[in-house]
Amino acid sequence: MPTKHAPTNRRVLLLWLLPLAFLALFYFYPLGSILTTSFTRGAGLLETFGEALRSSSIRGVLGFTFLQATLSTLLTLLVGLPGAYLLARYRFPGKSLFRALTGIPFVMPTLVVAAAFNALLGPRGWLNLGLMDLFNLAAPPVQFVNTFTAILVAHVFYNTTIVLRMVGDFWAHLDPHIEQAARVLGAGRWQTLRRITFPLLLPAIAAAALLVFIFDFTSFGVVLVLGGPGFATLEVEIYYQTISLFNLPMAAALSIVQLVCTLGLTVIYSRLSARLSQPINLRPQTYTQRPLATWQSKLLGGTLLIAMLVFFTAPLLGLAARSVARLEPDRRERIVEDRGLTLDFYRELRVNRRNALFYAPPSTAIATSLGYAAATVVLALALGLPASWALAQHSRAFTSRLLDPILMLPLGTSAVTLGLGFIVALDQPPLDLRASPLLIPLAHTLVAFPFVVRSLTPALRSIQPRLREAAAMLGAGPGQVIRRIDLPLVGRAMLVAATFAFTISLGEFGATALVARPEYPTIPVVIYRLISQPGALNYGQALALSTILMIVTATGMLAIERFRIAEVGEF
C-alpha cells in the first residue's frame, strides 16, 4: 500500500512546491516576524490573551464581528442566488453589461463604497436633499450613516458579485436534463430544487458563502466610515490598537484570533467540499440557457433585473454625480451645499496646489494600479493552477487535505498586521524588498491566490474522469492530457479567477497603504489621501478619482465579457 501511494504523494508535493515556497516567504515569514516582535516587546502571549479575554469591550467586538458577518452573508445569498439563477439559465439583451455593472462594487475600495453610500443616503446625500426640498424639512429624514443597517447594506452591495459569478457560472453549466428527468418522474418544482439542484450547487454556494463571510468578518473601511464609532470589527480594533494606542501585543493577539477563526471556517469548508464535490455532466451555455419567452418569465426576470440594477448602480451614480456638483461651504452648519455642475474637481487633479514633494497625477496612479493588477494576475494564476490541480485530482492525499485550509489564511489576516510584517521582515538581502515595486503585487497575490484556487478547483473536480482515461488510452501523456483536456474545459473558470485577481488588486488598500512608495501610489491610496484631508476641494477630487476608477473597472469588465473564451472553452 505505501508503494502504491508513493508516486501520487510525490506528484502532489511537486504541485505544491511553488505555492508553498511563496506562502513561506511572503506570508508566514513576515507574519511570524511581526508577531514575534510584538510579543517580545509586550508582556507575553499568554498574558496578552488573558487581558483580551478579561476585557468586556474585546469580547463585545468579537461577538459583533461574528453577528454582522453572519447576517451580511445570509443577506448576500438572499440577494445573489436569484440573480445567479437568472444569469445561469436565461439569455437576455444587455446580459454582459449587467454582469459588468454588478462586478464594479467588488473592485472598489471599501472607503469608496462607503463614500458612495454617503453621497446617496448620507445626511447631505441626494435622497435626503431631495426629501428635504420636497417636504420643506429642516433636518434629513433618512438616518443611514452610523447605523447597523448601513453596514449590512454596504456588505451586500460589495460582495453579491461573488455569489453571482461563482454560483452563477457553475449553475450555467449544469445539464438541465437532470432536472427535467426529476420532473418527468413526478417531482414538483420546489422538490426538484431541494433534492436535485441545490445538492449539486452546494459546493459552489458553500465556497461563495465562505468568501463572503471572510470578507465581512475582516471588514474595515465599511464599518469604520459607515458604522461610525459605535461599531467595531476585529479588523477595526486591530487598526485602533496599532495606530491609535500603539499596543502591538494586543493587536497581534487579535490577529491570531482572526487567523484561528479563518482556519476553522476553512477546515469546515474543505471537509464539506470534499464530501459533496463529484464529477457531473456539464454543458455549454448555449445548451443550458433559454430566452425569457413567457410573459411570466419576462415579468419576474425584468423586475429582478431592474431591482438589482437600481441597487448596484444608484450609489455609484450618486458618487459620480457628486463628483461634478459644485460644493460651497455653509458657514452656519459647516456642511456643503450643491450649487450647480462643474468639472473643476477633475481639472484640479492635474494641479499640485500644495507643491507636495511626492505628488502623483491620476494618470500615474491609474497606470501603477493597472501594472500591479496585471502582475498579480500572472502570479496568482501561476501559483493557483498547480495548487488547484493538486486539490482536484489528489484531494484525498494527506498533503492536499492538510494544505487546503491554509490557503485561505491570508484572507483572514489583518492587512495592517501583514503590511507591518513586510516592513519588519523584508529588509535584509536577499529579501530586501521594501523599496522594490514587486512588493505590492506580492501583497496583492496573497489575497488573490485563495480566490484563484477556489474558482478553479470546483471546475477541475467536475471534469469527467473518463475524458482523461480516454485520452490516456489513445496515447496522450500527462502533459498532453492537461493541455488538451483540462485547460480547454476550465477556460472560463480561469477567466473568472483572473477577473477576481485583477479586481482584488485594483481595490486593495490596507496593506498597500503601508508598503507603497509615495511617488508611485495606487488609485485607492490617492483616494484615501484626498478623503483624509479637510476641505470640499479635496473631497470633490476624491470623488472624481473614484469615478475614474469606476470607469476603468467597467471598461475592463466589459472587455472581459466581450472577448471571453468561446463556447468550446466554457468547461
C-alpha positions, 0 to 999 in steps of 0.5 A: 500500500505505501508503494502504491501511494508513493508516486501520487504523494510525490506528484502532489508535493511537486504541485505544491512546491511553488505555492508553498515556497511563496506562502513561506516567504511572503506570508508566514515569514513576515507574519511570524516576524511581526508577531514575534516582535510584538510579543517580545516587546509586550508582556507575553502571549499568554498574558496578552490573551488573558487581558483580551479575554478579561476585557468586556469591550474585546469580547463585545467586538468579537461577538459583533464581528461574528453577528454582522458577518453572519447576517451580511452573508445570509443577506448576500445569498438572499440577494445573489442566488436569484440573480445567479439563477437568472444569469445561469439559465436565461439569455437576455439583451444587455446580459454582459453589461449587467454582469459588468455593472454588478462586478464594479462594487467588488473592485472598489475600495471599501472607503469608496463604497462607503463614500458612495453610500454617503453621497446617496443616503448620507445626511447631505446625500441626494435622497435626503436633499431631495426629501428635504426640498420636497417636504420643506424639512429642516433636518434629513429624514433618512438616518443611514450613516452610523447605523447597523443597517448601513453596514449590512447594506454596504456588505451586500452591495460589495460582495453579491458579485461573488455569489453571482459569478461563482454560483452563477457560472457553475449553475450555467453549466449544469445539464438541465436534463437532470432536472427535467428527468426529476420532473418527468418522474413526478417531482414538483418544482420546489422538490426538484430544487431541494433534492436535485439542484441545490445538492449539486450547487452546494459546493459552489454556494458553500465556497461563495458563502465562505468568501463572503463571510471572510470578507465581512468578518475582516471588514474595515473601511465599511464599518469604520466610515459607515458604522461610525464609532459605535461599531467595531470589527476585529479588523477595526480594533486591530487598526485602533490598537496599532495606530491609535494606542500603539499596543502591538501585543494586543493587536497581534493577539487579535490577529491570531484570533482572526487567523484561528477563526479563518482556519476553522471556517476553512477546515469546515469548508474543505471537509464539506467540499470534499464530501459533496464535490463529484464529477457531473455532466456539464454543458455549454451555455448555449445548451443550458440557457433559454430566452425569457419567452413567457410573459411570466418569465419576462415579468419576474426576470425584468423586475429582478433585473431592474431591482438589482440594477437600481441597487448596484448602480444608484450609489455609484451614480450618486458618487459620480454625480457628486463628483461634478456638483459644485460644493460651497461651504455653509458657514452656519452648519459647516456642511456643503451645499450643491450649487450647480455642475462643474468639472473643476474637481477633475481639472484640479487633479492635474494641479499640485496646489500644495507643491507636495514633494511626492505628488502623483497625477491620476494618470500615474496612479491609474497606470501603477494600479493597472501594472500591479493588477496585471502582475498579480494576475500572472502570479496568482494564476501561476501559483493557483493552477498547480495548487488547484490541480493538486486539490482536484485530482489528489484531494484525498492525499494527506498533503492536499487535505492538510494544505487546503485550509491554509490557503485561505489564511491570508484572507483572514489576516489583518492587512495592517498586521501583514503590511507591518510584517513586510516592513519588519521582515523584508529588509535584509538581502536577499529579501530586501524588498521594501523599496522594490515595486514587486512588493505590492503585487506580492501583497496583492497575490496573497489575497488573490491566490485563495480566490484563484484556487477556489474558482478553479478547483470546483471546475477541475473536480467536475471534469469527467474522469473518463475524458482523461482515461480516454485520452490516456488510452489513445496515447496522450501523456500527462502533459498532453492530457492537461493541455488538451483536456483540462485547460480547454474545459476550465477556460472560463473558470480561469477567466473568472479567477483572473477577473477576481485577481485583477479586481482584488488588486485594483481595490486593495488598500490596507496593506498597500497603504503601508508598503507603497512608495509615495511617488508611485501610489495606487488609485485607492491610496490617492483616494484615501489621501484626498478623503483624509484631508479637510476641505470640499476641494479635496473631497470633490477630487476624491470623488472624481478619482473614484469615478475614474476608477469606476470607469476603468473597472467597467471598461475592463469588465466589459472587455472581459465579457466581450472577448471571453473564451468561446463556447468550446472553452466554457468547461 
